């Protein structure tokens, strides 16, 4: 047998790893309810028609050859305008880069920042791609706690305590995946103060920035100029274009401390040639056209999040903190009948056909005894799924 590299075999992306046993059950004819992937288009959310028309037009109008490795200038200029309108970010198109989704941006960033043994602070629980890419490039992910008893707010003291000489950056995910937390302005400013004090860059993932139900979203782009930072965003969630794979980032750094990082990123982006050219044209249209569809998106998600919060807290052995944004919640499980959250998730899948994601897949230190669910399905689907979950919990607790 030819051996795969240790790097590749060490990758464990929990959100899609659960798909393997789920697919096997579906091949056997089982009907499943998928609550594992944050894809709005799999439910009753539809890419706006003018986005689709722009993509169709692009195939006929744009040069379908290779594009700019940094991303088309027209899209980068549209991103500059939109980020200024949303968050008051004062950036230029030269500071913007376009990627094949935010995941590629995370990949490129970790490959640029890290040498083997370097550390990066990540939220725990947090989106697993960051942890996996850090490990892939020989780095060490260092989680900092999100306090469940405080609406999953970041533990600022732990961030400070876990900084070492090898810390290369601090990652923020706000609104948070998997918890649904929205960090208040004060927390973002405190983290920014720590970053400035230690001269450690922030990497702020803000892909859910327009999906908030409670509180005001505060972008890290609004931090003082002495905080070196890279802001990541994309079109998969708010713009309802997950399969189009367009993301972007921009850096804000008046001191010049990130100049070499940016050059290293550009070298890696040139290596992958360019982002999808027609999809960039359509992404530009999505930023410049009507944005009223977001109101309906948020209305549906708020209603479904409220139902999910109420329903889950009615189930014995399950408790959950109310989500204030994003498309997710992170319930806690009483593991009396299971050795860990992975066993729980697999048991629920095989017994009731409800697909969730084990909490330890989002952090092996602070995600234990939890699972992630989504708030995207219509309420009748959620009713069925959580009815099955309640029956499952009552049966197991009586055994």
PEFENLIN-V261433 format. One record per residue. N is the residue number from 1. PHI is phi in whole degrees, -180 to 180 (* if undefined). NEAR is the number of other C-alpha atoms within 8 Angstrom. Layout:
# PEFENLIN-V261433
N,PHI,NEAR / N,PHI,NEAR
This chain:
# PEFENLIN-V261433
1,*,2 / 2,-75,3 / 3,-92,4 / 4,-77,6 / 5,-65,6 / 6,-60,6 / 7,-60,9 / 8,-69,8 / 9,-72,7 / 10,-84,7 / 11,-75,8 / 12,-143,7 / 13,-96,10 / 14,-57,11 / 15,-60,10 / 16,-106,9 / 17,-63,8 / 18,-68,11 / 19,-66,8 / 20,-60,8 / 21,-68,7 / 22,-66,11 / 23,-62,8 / 24,-63,8 / 25,-66,10 / 26,-67,10 / 27,-64,7 / 28,-84,6 / 29,97,6 / 30,-75,8 / 31,-92,6 / 32,-118,9 / 33,-108,9 / 34,-90,8 / 35,-115,9 / 36,-107,12 / 37,-123,8 / 38,-82,8 / 39,-111,9 / 40,-63,11 / 41,-74,11 / 42,-80,6 / 43,-120,9 / 44,-100,8 / 45,-112,9 / 46,-124,7 / 47,-56,10 / 48,-53,8 / 49,-61,6 / 50,-71,8 / 51,-65,12 / 52,-63,10 / 53,-62,8 / 54,-65,11 / 55,-66,12 / 56,-62,8 / 57,-65,8 / 58,-61,12 / 59,-59,9 / 60,-92,6 / 61,-103,6 / 62,-84,7 / 63,-69,4 / 64,-83,7 / 65,-83,5 / 66,-62,7 / 67,-114,11 / 68,-66,10 / 69,-63,12 / 70,-82,11 / 71,111,14 / 72,-61,12 / 73,-61,8 / 74,-62,7 / 75,-68,12 / 76,-63,13 / 77,-67,10 / 78,-66,11 / 79,-64,12 / 80,-57,14 / 81,-65,8 / 82,-69,10 / 83,-68,10 / 84,-69,11 / 85,-66,8 / 86,-73,7 / 87,-127,10 / 88,72,9 / 89,-69,11 / 90,-106,6 / 91,-135,9 / 92,-118,8 / 93,-61,10 / 94,-68,5 / 95,-93,9 / 96,-105,14 / 97,-135,11 / 98,-112,13 / 99,-131,14 / 100,-83,12 / 101,83,13 / 102,-66,14 / 103,-61,8 / 104,-67,9 / 105,-61,14 / 106,-62,11 / 107,-59,10 / 108,-64,11 / 109,-63,9 / 110,-67,11 / 111,-67,10 / 112,-89,9 / 113,-75,8 / 114,-106,14 / 115,-106,8 / 116,-52,7 / 117,92,9 / 118,-69,12 / 119,-115,13 / 120,-142,14 / 121,-79,15 / 122,-133,14 / 123,-68,13 / 124,-128,13 / 125,-76,14 / 126,-157,12 / 127,-60,10 / 128,-70,11 / 129,-58,9 / 130,-62,10 / 131,-60,10 / 132,-68,11 / 133,-68,12 / 134,-59,15 / 135,-64,11 / 136,-58,11 / 137,-93,12 / 138,84,11 / 139,-87,14 / 140,-122,10 / 141,-74,11 / 142,-118,9 / 143,-77,11 / 144,-117,13 / 145,-69,11 / 146,-100,12 / 147,-79,10 / 148,-62,8 / 149,-73,5 / 150,-123,6 / 151,59,9 / 152,61,11 / 153,-80,11 / 154,-69,11 / 155,-83,10 / 156,-64,9 / 157,-62,6 / 158,-68,9 / 159,-57,11 / 160,-63,8 / 161,-66,6 / 162,-97,9 / 163,-76,9 / 164,-131,5 / 165,-65,4 / 166,-98,8 / 167,-71,12 / 168,-101,11 / 169,-167,11 / 170,-118,13 / 171,-96,12 / 172,-118,10 / 173,-123,12 / 174,-147,14 / 175,-56,17 / 176,-90,13 / 177,-114,13 / 178,-109,12 / 179,-87,12 / 180,81,16 / 181,-71,15 / 182,-120,14 / 183,-76,12 / 184,-71,10 / 185,-54,8 / 186,-60,6 / 187,-67,10 / 188,-62,11 / 189,-67,9 / 190,-64,9 / 191,-64,10 / 192,-62,12 / 193,-63,9 / 194,-64,9 / 195,-60,14 / 196,-67,12 / 197,-62,7 / 198,-98,6 / 199,54,8 / 200,-114,12 / 201,-66,13 / 202,-98,14 / 203,-117,12 / 204,-111,13 / 205,-86,11 / 206,-123,12 / 207,-67,13 / 208,-104,14 / 209,-59,11 / 210,-98,7 / 211,-109,11 / 212,-133,15 / 213,-111,8 / 214,-135,7 / 215,80,8 / 216,-104,6 / 217,-72,12 / 218,-121,10 / 219,-81,9 / 220,-64,10 / 221,-65,10 / 222,-88,9 / 223,-71,9 / 224,-60,5 / 225,-68,8 / 226,-83,8 / 227,-101,14 / 228,-70,18 / 229,-153,13 / 230,-125,12 / 231,-103,13 / 232,-113,15 / 233,-156,12 / 234,-174,11 / 235,-113,15 / 236,-73,14 / 237,-101,12 / 238,-60,11 / 239,-89,8 / 240,55,13 / 241,-130,11 / 242,-61,10 / 243,-79,5 / 244,-82,7 / 245,55,11 / 246,-127,17 / 247,-132,15 / 248,-158,14 / 249,-150,13 / 250,-151,11 / 251,-116,10 / 252,-127,11 / 253,-163,12 / 254,-73,7 / 255,-78,7 / 256,86,6 / 257,-68,7 / 258,-99,9 / 259,-59,7 / 260,-72,7 / 261,-58,9 / 262,-64,8 / 263,-65,8 / 264,-63,9 / 265,-62,11 / 266,-63,10 / 267,-63,8 / 268,-69,9 / 269,-68,12 / 270,-68,10 / 271,-64,6 / 272,-84,7 / 273,81,10 / 274,-167,13 / 275,-74,13 / 276,-58,9 / 277,-71,12 / 278,-61,11 / 279,-67,11 / 280,-66,13 / 281,-60,12 / 282,-68,13 / 283,-61,12 / 284,-61,12 / 285,-61,11 / 286,-67,11 / 287,-83,10 / 288,-99,8 / 289,-92,6 / 290,-59,6 / 291,-112,6 / 292,-67,6 / 293,-62,8 / 294,-65,9 / 295,-60,7 / 296,-70,8 / 297,-57,10 / 298,-67,11 / 299,-61,8 / 300,-62,8 / 301,-67,11 / 302,-64,9 / 303,-61,8 / 304,-73,13 / 305,-67,12 / 306,-64,9 / 307,-64,9 / 308,-59,10 / 309,-60,12 / 310,-65,8 / 311,-68,9 / 312,-65,12 / 313,-74,10 / 314,-87,7 / 315,-90,11 / 316,-62,8 / 317,86,7 / 318,-126,12 / 319,-143,10 / 320,-150,11 / 321,-88,11 / 322,-62,10 / 323,-78,12 / 324,-109,11 / 325,-175,15 / 326,65,13 / 327,-127,12 / 328,-137,15 / 329,-138,15 / 330,-132,14 / 331,-69,13 / 332,-98,10 / 333,-117,11 / 334,-81,7 / 335,-89,10 / 336,-59,6 / 337,-104,6 / 338,-137,8 / 339,-75,8 / 340,-162,9 / 341,-69,16 / 342,-67,10 / 343,-63,9 / 344,-60,12 / 345,-61,13 / 346,-68,8 / 347,-65,8 / 348,-62,13 / 349,-61,12 / 350,-73,9 / 351,-84,7 / 352,-114,9 / 353,75,11 / 354,-105,14 / 355,-99,14 / 356,-127,13 / 357,-126,14 / 358,-64,14 / 359,-63,16 / 360,-65,15 / 361,-70,13 / 362,-103,14 / 363,178,14 / 364,-78,8 / 365,-102,8 / 366,-116,10 / 367,-107,13 / 368,-62,11 / 369,63,12 / 370,-136,13 / 371,-142,15 / 372,-102,15 / 373,-126,12 / 374,-110,12 / 375,-111,11 / 376,-83,11 / 377,-65,10 / 378,-58,9 / 379,-58,8 / 380,-58,6 / 381,-70,9 / 382,-63,10 / 383,-58,8 / 384,-64,8 / 385,-61,10 / 386,-80,10 / 387,-64,8 / 388,-64,10 / 389,-63,12 / 390,-64,10 / 391,-60,8 / 392,-62,11 / 393,-67,11 / 394,-65,9 / 395,-66,8 / 396,-66,8 / 397,-70,8 / 398,-90,5 / 399,-78,4
